[in-house]
Amino acid sequence: MDKRRSKGDRTAYFSGVIDGRLLPDGDYTMVLEAVDERGRRERVEHAIALIDGDKEYMRIDNLSIWPNEFTPNRDGITDRVTIGYNLNKTATRVEVYLLDGEGTKYPVAEDKIREMGVPGRHEHDYDAGIDLGATPPMDDEYTVVVEAEDAVGNKARVEGTLVIKDGGVPRVEIVNGAAVFSPSVVPLGGTLTFTCTVKNIGVVPVRTKGPEPHTTYSTSENYNTLEEYEEPGIFRVGLDYEGNSFGRIYPFRWQLGTDKELTQIETDIGSETYLMPGQTVSVVGRLRIDDPPVKTAPYYWIGLIHEQVWIVQDRVEPTSISIGF
């Protein structure tokens, strides 16, 4: 240890570990050298023996990173990475992180299933922070680092590569939190129509799916009966109403814009439909009132749904509509 020291007594502690490895049992010579400002050197030696040392070094085996390229933007496609590895023995410290070219660390949360440091397989679920609404690291290639240390001080380190692309937090809004319903009086068997404007105010495209605006639902239908099933990560505008007995909220849902307005992007699951950053579209939804409601003037409202994530805007423009029956 080459450091400047002032005059006086000193105590040095030696654990037997050199460069992250415990020395094998045996006889060694400890050497202490000191050089003053004039270049005069003094050296002392002392015998030291290491016995009954831990003969098993710390190892991290079978590092896996899947997928090794991911897009943390909450569209439900390659939004997460699993980082897995095996520990050969108990570790007192385990650290998993991403390292960029400037040396900045981005920590990866602990294994949620197995206790930290126990021998065996470990898997970390990495989302780049988007589940908490945080902006992920910039698009780039990163080094995934796993470090472990045992009780003696033996250390191990393995590295892999992970590419982040198209990352960002999706941000969409129903403009002004407003919608227009018409007509205000609908006879049984008549059609209620709403119109709203939706804008992508974020920096990443947002995924959406049908049915297209202007599609008409019957009150006896929902998005499942139209075979437009819910999917994690997609955005749609939904219609709900007072007295809904479907067992699910917003049973009537529409795509954010028409197919002609939207952009097709190739993904790991095929071609998907996206509303691009800065793009504004009009969404018109229609509901034919075939079934008598629970009251003559129930409230209807719309919402912006990020499916299986959260309701971005809920109960937008609740409006009482008189139903004639």
Disulfide bonds with the S-S distance in Angstrom:
none
